Amino acid sequence: MKTPAPAANPSSSTVPVGIWIRVSTDQQAQGESPAHHLERARHYAASRGWEVREVYDLAGVSGKAVLDHPEAKRMLRDIERGHIKSLIFSKLARLARNTRELLEVAEKFKAKGANLVSLQETLDTSTPAGMLFFTIISAMAEWERAEIGDRIRASILIRAKMGKPLSGKTPYGYVWKDKKLIQHPAEAPVRKLMYELFLKHKRLGTVARLINEMGYRTRTGCEWKDVTVGRLITDWTAKGIYRINVYKGGNGWRHEIKDESEWGMTTCEPLVSETAWNEANQMLEQRRSSPTKRPGPKPVHLFAGLVQCECGKKMYVGPNTPKYVCTACRNKIPMRDLEEVFVEEIRDLFSNKTRLHHQIEQAQQNLRNKEQLLATHRQEIDKVRDEMAKTHRLYLDGHIALADFGNYHQPLSDRLTQLQTELPKLEAELDYHRIRTVSADAVQVEADTLYKNWPQLPDENKRRIIEGIVERIEIKQGRPEIEITFSSTAPSEDMTTSQQNLRLAGN
């Protein structure tokens, strides 16, 4: 039987009040529901002879910053227009846990002659003592929240150092095993492929389209989107760092990054080199800062887009001159001279044993990545075939009607076609990489051949080699000096086999 509300105090004047309900998730789990707090506040109002006009329900809302919540704004408007004269809540920490906000609310109430009533602290801000007590208690509430935050952050850091799984969704490409984040055998090759395609095509949409056309899908079976690809490219796990507690919750999809001291981090096996990760993310950052800038058409000249003047401006070949010219300071260099210098640099590059062995190792690692991707692709084909067989069996057993069979079977059939179409391409690409992966000794033997046969190589092949291994060419002003910066993330196949192409061109 429901307990009747206490009788009203006849000596008390009727006051219009509001009831503020904000119960934490933990309290709800312990049985202190919003209904419980509402009933308690109603009984208190009845004992004072007050009229409950409004109930402001913020159950489950964080106390860190509540003034932007629609219910909080409604409550403040009611105070402004005199609709309520007091606000009843269970305890101070339920109103907010931010001293600034608490004092701000109290000042607004005071300006309108309204009061705050906390049942647990027996607080009434209408008196000087009550206001002083309010200030002290609100400061303690904020301190309590800071203490909880410190404990949470300490727990995250300790769990990260101990190698224990942290909360949050496991990043695509990884799986938790034996308290460690290791590469997922089927997802990791696909995520590696994203970096390779993005560094090549420089467009997130193109990467998503190509991966979909290859037959790959997200963990939930959906097609890839450019936003999803971009999120994975910026995720630190690919370079070997797993972060947690990085973002603050925000409205919609917007999130604010927390202070780095609050992050929890642990290491994991990287998917790509840190250099490749940095290059891809620098490209994305440049795109964000210049959203209207998009990759232009393919350059016609060998070094177009790569040559820049010492002053920082790009240099281009004009319509009536065989020279790269700086439009700002008119610095220039003949196309033929630049190509001759480049070929000399290439010969010196392949004669460097330390650099050469490093590039060979990169080529071999790239070959292993291609082998892993092919194995994943074949597994996906087997997986889709199994799903098609299960669907067919459900149809034969009468669990799927004929009219609905196509809705289940056709998407699988389309995906299988995509995967099977892509399979020979991947196999051929792997064969190609195997053939192109040569030994360091063989490269050194062919270095002179590269130098001698460069003039016979078609411009299209020359450009492909240049794009693959050159990051920037700087032309000094007022003196015959050229600085060529070779890309540290250049495809090693181009570095180690360009001399093979040149040899073929010379035969």
HUHUKA-V155658 format. One record per run of one state. SS is the DSSP state (alpha for helix, beta for strand, coil for the rest). FROM is the first residue (numbers start at 0). TO is the last residue. Records with the same first field share a line. If there is no record, write none. Layout:
SS=FROM-TO / FROM-TO
//
This chain:
coil=0-14 / 21-23 / 29-32 / 48-49 / 57-68 / 80-84 / 89-90 / 95-97 / 111-113 / 118-121 / 124-126 / 161-172 / 177-178 / 183-186 / 201-202 / 213-224 / 234-234 / 239-239 / 244-245 / 248-254 / 257-258 / 262-262 / 267-272 / 289-305 / 309-312 / 317-321 / 326-330 / 351-351 / 396-400 / 436-438 / 456-457 / 475-480 / 486-490 / 506-506
beta=15-20 / 50-56 / 85-88 / 114-117 / 122-123 / 173-176 / 179-182 / 240-243 / 246-247 / 255-256 / 263-266 / 306-308 / 313-316 / 322-325 / 331-333 / 469-474 / 481-485
alpha=24-28 / 33-47 / 69-79 / 91-94 / 98-110 / 127-160 / 187-200 / 203-212 / 225-233 / 235-238 / 259-261 / 273-288 / 334-350 / 352-395 / 401-435 / 439-455 / 458-468 / 491-505
//
